[in-house]
Amino acid sequence: MKLKDLLIEKKKDDTIQVRGLGTYDYKSLSKKVGKMVDDLSKRNRKGNHTGLGKRQLGTLSAMWEALADYEENH
């Protein structure tokens, strides 16, 4: 097993506190952020810029920030 694989495996089990939303493990938070970004990208390609408000974008922002902070510090 490579060192990179060990580091990624360790990250999967770590918990991350997302301000105002709760606690997630690294793997599920990363997956959730990816799905949200994919959804935004699909909406943009279709020209559908409705149905998304400040709350949803704020949630994505908080999750992204928590992931960024975690990755900078670990």
PDB file of N, CA, C and O in Angstrom:
ATOM      1  N   MET A   1       0.846  -1.178   0.000  1.00  0.00           N
ATOM      2  CA  MET A   1       0.000   0.000   0.000  1.00  0.00           C
ATOM      3  C   MET A   1       0.893   1.244   0.000  1.00  0.00           C
ATOM      4  O   MET A   1       1.893   1.303   0.717  1.00  0.00           O
ATOM      5  N   LYS A   2       0.524   2.220  -0.801  1.00  0.00           N
ATOM      6  CA  LYS A   2       1.306   3.442  -0.932  1.00  0.00           C
ATOM      7  C   LYS A   2       0.957   4.427   0.176  1.00  0.00           C
ATOM      8  O   LYS A   2      -0.119   4.359   0.771  1.00  0.00           O
ATOM      9  N   LEU A   3       1.876   5.337   0.443  1.00  0.00           N
ATOM     10  CA  LEU A   3       1.652   6.360   1.458  1.00  0.00           C
ATOM     11  C   LEU A   3       0.417   7.193   1.119  1.00  0.00           C
ATOM     12  O   LEU A   3      -0.369   7.534   2.002  1.00  0.00           O
ATOM     13  N   LYS A   4       0.253   7.518  -0.160  1.00  0.00           N
ATOM     14  CA  LYS A   4      -0.901   8.304  -0.596  1.00  0.00           C
ATOM     15  C   LYS A   4      -2.203   7.590  -0.237  1.00  0.00           C
ATOM     16  O   LYS A   4      -3.150   8.224   0.229  1.00  0.00           O
ATOM     17  N   ASP A   5      -2.254   6.273  -0.451  1.00  0.00           N
ATOM     18  CA  ASP A   5      -3.447   5.490  -0.129  1.00  0.00           C
ATOM     19  C   ASP A   5      -3.736   5.520   1.366  1.00  0.00           C
ATOM     20  O   ASP A   5      -4.895   5.590   1.773  1.00  0.00           O
ATOM     21  N   LEU A   6      -2.691   5.467   2.184  1.00  0.00           N
ATOM     22  CA  LEU A   6      -2.871   5.522   3.635  1.00  0.00           C
ATOM     23  C   LEU A   6      -3.419   6.877   4.068  1.00  0.00           C
ATOM     24  O   LEU A   6      -4.282   6.948   4.943  1.00  0.00           O
ATOM     25  N   LEU A   7      -2.923   7.943   3.463  1.00  0.00           N
ATOM     26  CA  LEU A   7      -3.399   9.280   3.807  1.00  0.00           C
ATOM     27  C   LEU A   7      -4.855   9.467   3.405  1.00  0.00           C
ATOM     28  O   LEU A   7      -5.640  10.047   4.154  1.00  0.00           O
ATOM     29  N   ILE A   8      -5.212   8.979   2.231  1.00  0.00           N
ATOM     30  CA  ILE A   8      -6.601   9.097   1.777  1.00  0.00           C
ATOM     31  C   ILE A   8      -7.511   8.274   2.674  1.00  0.00           C
ATOM     32  O   ILE A   8      -8.605   8.720   3.020  1.00  0.00           O
ATOM     33  N   GLU A   9      -7.073   7.079   3.057  1.00  0.00           N
ATOM     34  CA  GLU A   9      -7.882   6.234   3.929  1.00  0.00           C
ATOM     35  C   GLU A   9      -8.081   6.907   5.283  1.00  0.00           C
ATOM     36  O   GLU A   9      -9.170   6.833   5.852  1.00  0.00           O
ATOM     37  N   LYS A  10      -7.049   7.560   5.804  1.00  0.00           N
ATOM     38  CA  LYS A  10      -7.162   8.267   7.073  1.00  0.00           C
ATOM     39  C   LYS A  10      -8.181   9.389   6.949  1.00  0.00           C
ATOM     40  O   LYS A  10      -9.001   9.589   7.844  1.00  0.00           O
ATOM     41  N   LYS A  11      -8.130  10.124   5.837  1.00  0.00           N
ATOM     42  CA  LYS A  11      -9.051  11.241   5.640  1.00  0.00           C
ATOM     43  C   LYS A  11     -10.505  10.776   5.625  1.00  0.00           C
ATOM     44  O   LYS A  11     -11.383  11.496   6.101  1.00  0.00           O
ATOM     45  N   LYS A  12     -10.771   9.601   5.093  1.00  0.00           N
ATOM     46  CA  LYS A  12     -12.149   9.108   5.001  1.00  0.00           C
ATOM     47  C   LYS A  12     -12.804   9.020   6.370  1.00  0.00           C
ATOM     48  O   LYS A  12     -14.012   9.224   6.493  1.00  0.00           O
ATOM     49  N   ASP A  13     -12.022   8.719   7.397  1.00  0.00           N
ATOM     50  CA  ASP A  13     -12.578   8.519   8.728  1.00  0.00           C
ATOM     51  C   ASP A  13     -12.625   9.795   9.562  1.00  0.00           C
ATOM     52  O   ASP A  13     -13.304   9.824  10.589  1.00  0.00           O
ATOM     53  N   ASP A  14     -11.931  10.841   9.155  1.00  0.00           N
ATOM     54  CA  ASP A  14     -11.902  12.082   9.923  1.00  0.00           C
ATOM     55  C   ASP A  14     -13.253  12.786   9.857  1.00  0.00           C
ATOM     56  O   ASP A  14     -13.956  12.730   8.848  1.00  0.00           O
ATOM     57  N   THR A  15     -13.596  13.450  10.960  1.00  0.00           N
ATOM     58  CA  THR A  15     -14.843  14.217  10.985  1.00  0.00           C
ATOM     59  C   THR A  15     -14.528  15.693  10.813  1.00  0.00           C
ATOM     60  O   THR A  15     -13.505  16.193  11.281  1.00  0.00           O
ATOM     61  N   ILE A  16     -15.434  16.371  10.132  1.00  0.00           N
ATOM     62  CA  ILE A  16     -15.272  17.790   9.834  1.00  0.00           C
ATOM     63  C   ILE A  16     -16.523  18.517  10.303  1.00  0.00           C
ATOM     64  O   ILE A  16     -17.642  18.120   9.979  1.00  0.00           O
ATOM     65  N   GLN A  17     -16.324  19.580  11.065  1.00  0.00           N
ATOM     66  CA  GLN A  17     -17.427  20.399  11.543  1.00  0.00           C
ATOM     67  C   GLN A  17     -17.724  21.471  10.495  1.00  0.00           C
ATOM     68  O   GLN A  17     -16.848  22.259  10.137  1.00  0.00           O
ATOM     69  N   VAL A  18     -18.958  21.492  10.010  1.00  0.00           N
ATOM     70  CA  VAL A  18     -19.390  22.516   9.056  1.00  0.00           C
ATOM     71  C   VAL A  18     -20.234  23.509   9.840  1.00  0.00           C
ATOM     72  O   VAL A  18     -21.269  23.159  10.407  1.00  0.00           O
ATOM     73  N   ARG A  19     -19.772  24.748   9.860  1.00  0.00           N
ATOM     74  CA  ARG A  19     -20.426  25.776  10.664  1.00  0.00           C
ATOM     75  C   ARG A  19     -21.902  25.919  10.288  1.00  0.00           C
ATOM     76  O   ARG A  19     -22.234  26.170   9.130  1.00  0.00           O
ATOM     77  N   GLY A  20     -22.777  25.756  11.275  1.00  0.00           N
ATOM     78  CA  GLY A  20     -24.203  25.929  11.073  1.00  0.00           C
ATOM     79  C   GLY A  20     -24.927  24.727  10.490  1.00  0.00           C
ATOM     80  O   GLY A  20     -26.149  24.756  10.344  1.00  0.00           O
ATOM     81  N   LEU A  21     -24.190  23.664  10.151  1.00  0.00           N
ATOM     82  CA  LEU A  21     -24.828  22.514   9.510  1.00  0.00           C
ATOM     83  C   LEU A  21     -24.634  21.208  10.261  1.00  0.00           C
ATOM     84  O   LEU A  21     -25.516  20.349  10.226  1.00  0.00           O
ATOM     85  N   GLY A  22     -23.524  21.036  10.930  1.00  0.00           N
ATOM     86  CA  GLY A  22     -23.284  19.790  11.643  1.00  0.00           C
ATOM     87  C   GLY A  22     -21.924  19.209  11.331  1.00  0.00           C
ATOM     88  O   GLY A  22     -21.022  19.903  10.862  1.00  0.00           O
ATOM     89  N   THR A  23     -21.794  17.924  11.601  1.00  0.00           N
ATOM     90  CA  THR A  23     -20.535  17.223  11.438  1.00  0.00           C
ATOM     91  C   THR A  23     -20.665  16.166  10.357  1.00  0.00           C
ATOM     92  O   THR A  23     -21.657  15.439  10.301  1.00  0.00           O
ATOM     93  N   TYR A  24     -19.670  16.085   9.512  1.00  0.00           N
ATOM     94  CA  TYR A  24     -19.624  15.114   8.423  1.00  0.00           C
ATOM     95  C   TYR A  24     -18.279  14.398   8.461  1.00  0.00           C
ATOM     96  O   TYR A  24     -17.300  14.932   8.982  1.00  0.00           O
ATOM     97  N   ASP A  25     -18.235  13.194   7.910  1.00  0.00           N
ATOM     98  CA  ASP A  25     -16.920  12.594   7.709  1.00  0.00           C
ATOM     99  C   ASP A  25     -16.400  13.111   6.365  1.00  0.00           C
ATOM    100  O   ASP A  25     -17.174  13.577   5.528  1.00  0.00           O
ATOM    101  N   TYR A  26     -15.090  13.024   6.172  1.00  0.00           N
ATOM    102  CA  TYR A  26     -14.452  13.609   4.995  1.00  0.00           C
ATOM    103  C   TYR A  26     -15.057  13.078   3.699  1.00  0.00           C
ATOM    104  O   TYR A  26     -15.362  13.844   2.785  1.00  0.00           O
ATOM    105  N   LYS A  27     -15.223  11.784   3.634  1.00  0.00           N
ATOM    106  CA  LYS A  27     -15.700  11.161   2.397  1.00  0.00           C
ATOM    107  C   LYS A  27     -17.102  11.648   2.035  1.00  0.00           C
ATOM    108  O   LYS A  27     -17.353  12.015   0.887  1.00  0.00           O
ATOM    109  N   SER A  28     -18.014  11.654   3.003  1.00  0.00           N
ATOM    110  CA  SER A  28     -19.392  12.048   2.691  1.00  0.00           C
ATOM    111  C   SER A  28     -19.489  13.538   2.383  1.00  0.00           C
ATOM    112  O   SER A  28     -20.264  13.933   1.512  1.00  0.00           O
ATOM    113  N   LEU A  29     -18.717  14.374   3.080  1.00  0.00           N
ATOM    114  CA  LEU A  29     -18.754  15.808   2.800  1.00  0.00           C
ATOM    115  C   LEU A  29     -18.190  16.099   1.414  1.00  0.00           C
ATOM    116  O   LEU A  29     -18.752  16.900   0.666  1.00  0.00           O
ATOM    117  N   SER A  30     -17.101  15.461   1.079  1.00  0.00           N
ATOM    118  CA  SER A  30     -16.494  15.651  -0.232  1.00  0.00           C
ATOM    119  C   SER A  30     -17.452  15.210  -1.338  1.00  0.00           C
ATOM    120  O   SER A  30     -17.584  15.883  -2.360  1.00  0.00           O
ATOM    121  N   LYS A  31     -18.108  14.093  -1.129  1.00  0.00           N
ATOM    122  CA  LYS A  31     -19.073  13.575  -2.115  1.00  0.00           C
ATOM    123  C   LYS A  31     -20.269  14.514  -2.255  1.00  0.00           C
ATOM    124  O   LYS A  31     -20.730  14.773  -3.366  1.00  0.00           O
ATOM    125  N   LYS A  32     -20.771  15.025  -1.130  1.00  0.00           N
ATOM    126  CA  LYS A  32     -21.919  15.925  -1.138  1.00  0.00           C
ATOM    127  C   LYS A  32     -21.592  17.230  -1.866  1.00  0.00           C
ATOM    128  O   LYS A  32     -22.401  17.725  -2.652  1.00  0.00           O
ATOM    129  N   VAL A  33     -20.417  17.781  -1.608  1.00  0.00           N
ATOM    130  CA  VAL A  33     -19.997  19.008  -2.282  1.00  0.00           C
ATOM    131  C   VAL A  33     -19.874  18.751  -3.784  1.00  0.00           C
ATOM    132  O   VAL A  33     -20.300  19.577  -4.591  1.00  0.00           O
ATOM    133  N   GLY A  34     -19.302  17.624  -4.155  1.00  0.00           N
ATOM    134  CA  GLY A  34     -19.177  17.278  -5.565  1.00  0.00           C
ATOM    135  C   GLY A  34     -20.523  17.195  -6.260  1.00  0.00           C
ATOM    136  O   GLY A  34     -20.676  17.680  -7.381  1.00  0.00           O
ATOM    137  N   LYS A  35     -21.496  16.587  -5.606  1.00  0.00           N
ATOM    138  CA  LYS A  35     -22.834  16.488  -6.195  1.00  0.00           C
ATOM    139  C   LYS A  35     -23.478  17.858  -6.355  1.00  0.00           C
ATOM    140  O   LYS A  35     -24.132  18.132  -7.362  1.00  0.00           O
ATOM    141  N   MET A  36     -23.287  18.727  -5.346  1.00  0.00           N
ATOM    142  CA  MET A  36     -23.867  20.065  -5.417  1.00  0.00           C
ATOM    143  C   MET A  36     -23.248  20.872  -6.565  1.00  0.00           C
ATOM    144  O   MET A  36     -23.953  21.579  -7.285  1.00  0.00           O
ATOM    145  N   VAL A  37     -21.945  20.762  -6.726  1.00  0.00           N
ATOM    146  CA  VAL A  37     -21.260  21.480  -7.802  1.00  0.00           C
ATOM    147  C   VAL A  37     -21.690  20.927  -9.160  1.00  0.00           C
ATOM    148  O   VAL A  37     -21.912  21.691 -10.099  1.00  0.00           O
ATOM    149  N   ASP A  38     -21.808  19.605  -9.266  1.00  0.00           N
ATOM    150  CA  ASP A  38     -22.286  19.000 -10.517  1.00  0.00           C
ATOM    151  C   ASP A  38     -23.684  19.494 -10.863  1.00  0.00           C
ATOM    152  O   ASP A  38     -23.971  19.787 -12.023  1.00  0.00           O
ATOM    153  N   ASP A  39     -24.556  19.586  -9.858  1.00  0.00           N
ATOM    154  CA  ASP A  39     -25.918  20.061 -10.080  1.00  0.00           C
ATOM    155  C   ASP A  39     -25.901  21.508 -10.591  1.00  0.00           C
ATOM    156  O   ASP A  39     -26.624  21.851 -11.527  1.00  0.00           O
ATOM    157  N   LEU A  40     -25.072  22.348  -9.971  1.00  0.00           N
ATOM    158  CA  LEU A  40     -24.974  23.739 -10.425  1.00  0.00           C
ATOM    159  C   LEU A  40     -24.467  23.809 -11.866  1.00  0.00           C
ATOM    160  O   LEU A  40     -24.963  24.602 -12.665  1.00  0.00           O
ATOM    161  N   SER A  41     -23.501  22.994 -12.184  1.00  0.00           N
ATOM    162  CA  SER A  41     -22.947  22.974 -13.536  1.00  0.00           C
ATOM    163  C   SER A  41     -23.996  22.538 -14.561  1.00  0.00           C
ATOM    164  O   SER A  41     -24.109  23.135 -15.631  1.00  0.00           O
ATOM    165  N   LYS A  42     -24.756  21.505 -14.231  1.00  0.00           N
ATOM    166  CA  LYS A  42     -25.813  21.028 -15.135  1.00  0.00           C
ATOM    167  C   LYS A  42     -26.876  22.100 -15.342  1.00  0.00           C
ATOM    168  O   LYS A  42     -27.328  22.333 -16.463  1.00  0.00           O
ATOM    169  N   ARG A  43     -27.272  22.751 -14.243  1.00  0.00           N
ATOM    170  CA  ARG A  43     -28.270  23.821 -14.349  1.00  0.00           C
ATOM    171  C   ARG A  43     -27.763  24.942 -15.253  1.00  0.00           C
ATOM    172  O   ARG A  43     -28.512  25.480 -16.069  1.00  0.00           O
ATOM    173  N   ASN A  44     -26.498  25.284 -15.102  1.00  0.00           N
ATOM    174  CA  ASN A  44     -25.924  26.367 -15.894  1.00  0.00           C
ATOM    175  C   ASN A  44     -25.900  26.015 -17.380  1.00  0.00           C
ATOM    176  O   ASN A  44     -26.234  26.848 -18.223  1.00  0.00           O
ATOM    177  N   ARG A  45     -25.503  24.780 -17.703  1.00  0.00           N
ATOM    178  CA  ARG A  45     -25.466  24.364 -19.109  1.00  0.00           C
ATOM    179  C   ARG A  45     -26.849  24.419 -19.747  1.00  0.00           C
ATOM    180  O   ARG A  45     -26.990  24.722 -20.932  1.00  0.00           O
ATOM    181  N   LYS A  46     -27.872  24.118 -18.937  1.00  0.00           N
ATOM    182  CA  LYS A  46     -29.242  24.139 -19.455  1.00  0.00           C
ATOM    183  C   LYS A  46     -29.832  25.543 -19.459  1.00  0.00           C
ATOM    184  O   LYS A  46     -30.910  25.763 -20.011  1.00  0.00           O
ATOM    185  N   GLY A  47     -29.132  26.493 -18.846  1.00  0.00           N
ATOM    186  CA  GLY A  47     -29.652  27.857 -18.770  1.00  0.00           C
ATOM    187  C   GLY A  47     -30.700  28.018 -17.692  1.00  0.00           C
ATOM    188  O   GLY A  47     -31.465  28.982 -17.709  1.00  0.00           O
ATOM    189  N   ASN A  48     -30.746  27.089 -16.756  1.00  0.00           N
ATOM    190  CA  ASN A  48     -31.722  27.129 -15.671  1.00  0.00           C
ATOM    191  C   ASN A  48     -31.070  27.743 -14.430  1.00  0.00           C
ATOM    192  O   ASN A  48     -30.356  27.066 -13.690  1.00  0.00           O
ATOM    193  N   HIS A  49     -31.327  29.025 -14.218  1.00  0.00           N
ATOM    194  CA  HIS A  49     -30.738  29.712 -13.080  1.00  0.00           C
ATOM    195  C   HIS A  49     -31.793  30.052 -12.032  1.00  0.00           C
ATOM    196  O   HIS A  49     -31.606  30.965 -11.228  1.00  0.00           O
ATOM    197  N   THR A  50     -32.890  29.322 -12.042  1.00  0.00           N
ATOM    198  CA  THR A  50     -33.950  29.536 -11.062  1.00  0.00           C
ATOM    199  C   THR A  50     -33.974  28.369 -10.081  1.00  0.00           C
ATOM    200  O   THR A  50     -33.351  27.331 -10.305  1.00  0.00           O
ATOM    201  N   GLY A  51     -34.697  28.564  -9.006  1.00  0.00           N
ATOM    202  CA  GLY A  51     -34.895  27.484  -8.037  1.00  0.00           C
ATOM    203  C   GLY A  51     -33.743  27.300  -7.072  1.00  0.00           C
ATOM    204  O   GLY A  51     -33.725  26.345  -6.295  1.00  0.00           O
ATOM    205  N   LEU A  52     -32.791  28.198  -7.117  1.00  0.00           N
ATOM    206  CA  LEU A  52     -31.641  28.111  -6.232  1.00  0.00           C
ATOM    207  C   LEU A  52     -31.513  29.453  -5.531  1.00  0.00           C
ATOM    208  O   LEU A  52     -31.417  30.498  -6.174  1.00  0.00           O
ATOM    209  N   GLY A  53     -31.511  29.411  -4.206  1.00  0.00           N
ATOM    210  CA  GLY A  53     -31.478  30.657  -3.460  1.00  0.00           C
ATOM    211  C   GLY A  53     -30.237  30.814  -2.615  1.00  0.00           C
ATOM    212  O   GLY A  53     -29.291  30.029  -2.688  1.00  0.00           O
ATOM    213  N   LYS A  54     -30.277  31.858  -1.813  1.00  0.00           N
ATOM    214  CA  LYS A  54     -29.143  32.160  -0.942  1.00  0.00           C
ATOM    215  C   LYS A  54     -28.863  31.032   0.038  1.00  0.00           C
ATOM    216  O   LYS A  54     -27.708  30.771   0.374  1.00  0.00           O
ATOM    217  N   ARG A  55     -29.898  30.373   0.490  1.00  0.00           N
ATOM    218  CA  ARG A  55     -29.721  29.303   1.474  1.00  0.00           C
ATOM    219  C   ARG A  55     -28.906  28.139   0.895  1.00  0.00           C
ATOM    220  O   ARG A  55     -27.984  27.635   1.536  1.00  0.00           O
ATOM    221  N   GLN A  56     -29.258  27.726  -0.313  1.00  0.00           N
ATOM    222  CA  GLN A  56     -28.536  26.618  -0.950  1.00  0.00           C
ATOM    223  C   GLN A  56     -27.091  27.001  -1.263  1.00  0.00           C
ATOM    224  O   GLN A  56     -26.173  26.208  -1.055  1.00  0.00           O
ATOM    225  N   LEU A  57     -26.897  28.215  -1.761  1.00  0.00           N
ATOM    226  CA  LEU A  57     -25.541  28.664  -2.062  1.00  0.00           C
ATOM    227  C   LEU A  57     -24.734  28.859  -0.783  1.00  0.00           C
ATOM    228  O   LEU A  57     -23.532  28.595  -0.761  1.00  0.00           O
ATOM    229  N   GLY A  58     -25.386  29.318   0.280  1.00  0.00           N
ATOM    230  CA  GLY A  58     -24.711  29.460   1.572  1.00  0.00           C
ATOM    231  C   GLY A  58     -24.290  28.122   2.136  1.00  0.00           C
ATOM    232  O   GLY A  58     -23.218  28.000   2.730  1.00  0.00           O
ATOM    233  N   THR A  59     -25.130  27.117   1.952  1.00  0.00           N
ATOM    234  CA  THR A  59     -24.803  25.760   2.401  1.00  0.00           C
ATOM    235  C   THR A  59     -23.580  25.239   1.656  1.00  0.00           C
ATOM    236  O   THR A  59     -22.656  24.703   2.268  1.00  0.00           O
ATOM    237  N   LEU A  60     -23.578  25.396   0.343  1.00  0.00           N
ATOM    238  CA  LEU A  60     -22.433  24.968  -0.454  1.00  0.00           C
ATOM    239  C   LEU A  60     -21.175  25.708  -0.022  1.00  0.00           C
ATOM    240  O   LEU A  60     -20.111  25.103   0.107  1.00  0.00           O
ATOM    241  N   SER A  61     -21.292  26.997   0.199  1.00  0.00           N
ATOM    242  CA  SER A  61     -20.162  27.810   0.610  1.00  0.00           C
ATOM    243  C   SER A  61     -19.589  27.335   1.949  1.00  0.00           C
ATOM    244  O   SER A  61     -18.373  27.220   2.097  1.00  0.00           O
ATOM    245  N   ALA A  62     -20.455  27.062   2.914  1.00  0.00           N
ATOM    246  CA  ALA A  62     -20.000  26.591   4.229  1.00  0.00           C
ATOM    247  C   ALA A  62     -19.311  25.238   4.125  1.00  0.00           C
ATOM    248  O   ALA A  62     -18.285  25.006   4.766  1.00  0.00           O
ATOM    249  N   MET A  63     -19.874  24.350   3.320  1.00  0.00           N
ATOM    250  CA  MET A  63     -19.268  23.035   3.135  1.00  0.00           C
ATOM    251  C   MET A  63     -17.922  23.142   2.430  1.00  0.00           C
ATOM    252  O   MET A  63     -16.960  22.481   2.821  1.00  0.00           O
ATOM    253  N   TRP A  64     -17.851  23.972   1.396  1.00  0.00           N
ATOM    254  CA  TRP A  64     -16.607  24.159   0.648  1.00  0.00           C
ATOM    255  C   TRP A  64     -15.525  24.724   1.581  1.00  0.00           C
ATOM    256  O   TRP A  64     -14.384  24.262   1.578  1.00  0.00           O
ATOM    257  N   GLU A  65     -15.902  25.720   2.368  1.00  0.00           N
ATOM    258  CA  GLU A  65     -14.954  26.346   3.291  1.00  0.00           C
ATOM    259  C   GLU A  65     -14.441  25.349   4.331  1.00  0.00           C
ATOM    260  O   GLU A  65     -13.253  25.342   4.655  1.00  0.00           O
ATOM    261  N   ALA A  66     -15.331  24.516   4.848  1.00  0.00           N
ATOM    262  CA  ALA A  66     -14.923  23.510   5.830  1.00  0.00           C
ATOM    263  C   ALA A  66     -13.948  22.502   5.210  1.00  0.00           C
ATOM    264  O   ALA A  66     -12.963  22.123   5.844  1.00  0.00           O
ATOM    265  N   LEU A  67     -14.220  22.072   3.984  1.00  0.00           N
ATOM    266  CA  LEU A  67     -13.310  21.155   3.287  1.00  0.00           C
ATOM    267  C   LEU A  67     -11.957  21.820   3.035  1.00  0.00           C
ATOM    268  O   LEU A  67     -10.911  21.205   3.239  1.00  0.00           O
ATOM    269  N   ALA A  68     -11.980  23.057   2.599  1.00  0.00           N
ATOM    270  CA  ALA A  68     -10.733  23.776   2.314  1.00  0.00           C
ATOM    271  C   ALA A  68      -9.898  23.926   3.587  1.00  0.00           C
ATOM    272  O   ALA A  68      -8.690  23.693   3.569  1.00  0.00           O
ATOM    273  N   ASP A  69     -10.539  24.313   4.685  1.00  0.00           N
ATOM    274  CA  ASP A  69      -9.828  24.455   5.958  1.00  0.00           C
ATOM    275  C   ASP A  69      -9.237  23.131   6.406  1.00  0.00           C
ATOM    276  O   ASP A  69      -8.096  23.074   6.863  1.00  0.00           O
ATOM    277  N   TYR A  70     -10.012  22.075   6.274  1.00  0.00           N
ATOM    278  CA  TYR A  70      -9.547  20.752   6.681  1.00  0.00           C
ATOM    279  C   TYR A  70      -8.330  20.340   5.859  1.00  0.00           C
ATOM    280  O   TYR A  70      -7.331  19.873   6.408  1.00  0.00           O
ATOM    281  N   GLU A  71      -8.416  20.514   4.539  1.00  0.00           N
ATOM    282  CA  GLU A  71      -7.332  20.080   3.673  1.00  0.00           C
ATOM    283  C   GLU A  71      -6.064  20.907   3.864  1.00  0.00           C
ATOM    284  O   GLU A  71      -4.959  20.390   3.697  1.00  0.00           O
ATOM    285  N   GLU A  72      -6.210  22.184   4.212  1.00  0.00           N
ATOM    286  CA  GLU A  72      -5.045  23.016   4.487  1.00  0.00           C
ATOM    287  C   GLU A  72      -4.340  22.587   5.761  1.00  0.00           C
ATOM    288  O   GLU A  72      -3.116  22.673   5.857  1.00  0.00           O
ATOM    289  N   ASN A  73      -5.102  22.129   6.731  1.00  0.00           N
ATOM    290  CA  ASN A  73      -4.546  21.810   8.048  1.00  0.00           C
ATOM    291  C   ASN A  73      -4.204  20.341   8.248  1.00  0.00           C
ATOM    292  O   ASN A  73      -3.634  19.981   9.278  1.00  0.00           O
ATOM    293  N   HIS A  74      -4.533  19.499   7.306  1.00  0.00           N
ATOM    294  CA  HIS A  74      -4.238  18.056   7.483  1.00  0.00           C
ATOM    295  C   HIS A  74      -3.437  17.547   6.348  1.00  0.00           C
ATOM    296  O   HIS A  74      -3.092  16.366   6.315  1.00  0.00           O
TER     297      HIS A  74
END
